[in-house]
Amino acid sequence: MNHWAVETTSLCKQFRSLQAVHNVSLKVPTGSVYGIVGTNGAGKSTFLNMLLGFIRPSAGQAFVLGADAGSPAGEHRQRIGYVTDQDYFFSAFSAAEMLEYGHRTYGRWDETRCRHLAQAFGLPLRQNIRSMSKGVRVQLAFVMALSIRPELLILDEPMSGLDAVVKREILQLIMQEAAGGATVLMATHHLGELERIADRVAFFHQGRVVLEASTEEAKRDVRRIQVVFANGLPEEIRMTPGVLRVEESGRMHSLIVDREPDRVLALCRRHQPEYLEELDVDFEELFVHVMHREGYAHEQAVLS
């Protein structure tokens, strides 16, 4: 078995003057849940579309399930399930007709699994796809993707349009599929969900990967220190290198730190705090920090 479900080397895509993907080299371990996050327009979907063979790279290489992603033969695509927030169905079909199309197209199709999933989601099998809500169409896409028993499941903003109940059910299905040995590659803006299920994550910005690490390693990149002093936060601590941001709530100061948190903690202790605690940051805070570090920020909007 190939150790890497996806492997890219210096992958690039240029659209006229736009460098959509630039020099991306990634390895997605077989059997892992791998997350891709990034700013709007960062190149996430373009990267996934190159892996799927929908568009050709301008430079570099991409191998998926051991095969060249752009191979005209494309037998490996029979082993890839794909869900996106963009419609790719035949809109004149009913859900039942679309599932039958999948049955005829994919040699790996598991009809028993398909019927079970369609019933579990309560899919309106006779309803025309054109008249379905976006959320129902996404559920149909998941039923199709999982019915082929994929070795690789590629998800591009898969939770778009789903209510909280269905979203939780689908996250459970994703984790079950990964536990069964499938590789999951998911691009999403839902950072809390990704934090719960991903083994590794890549942060994209302006077509480049600016951070790639395990989820635990990524969170160690930034820490939150909460501290209370009798006479307010000492200026020495506020100005210490690595203290990125100071947030205040009453007497409590929260320090967002990205370098040598132990050194900042020791400095806080020397000033004899009344309260001191080090905390993990969540993925949303980590994302904001990484993007600020890359120069991506907006001025705060103020309503007049």
Secondary structure, DSSP 8 states (H G I E B T S, - for coil): --SEEEEEEEEEEEETTEEEEEEE--EEETT-EEEEEESTTSSHHHHHHHHTTSS--SEEEEEETTEETT-SS-GGGGGEEEEESS--S-TTSBHHHHHHHHHHH-TT--HHHHHHHHHHHT--TTSBGGGS-HHHHHHHHHHHHHHT--SEEEEESTTTT--HHHHHHHHHHHHHHHHTT-EEEEE-S-HHHHHHH-SEEEEEETTEEEEEEEHHHHHHTSEEEEEE-TT---HHHHTSTTEEEEEEETTEEEEEE-S-HHHHHHHHHHT--SEEEEEE--HHHHHHHHHHHTT---------
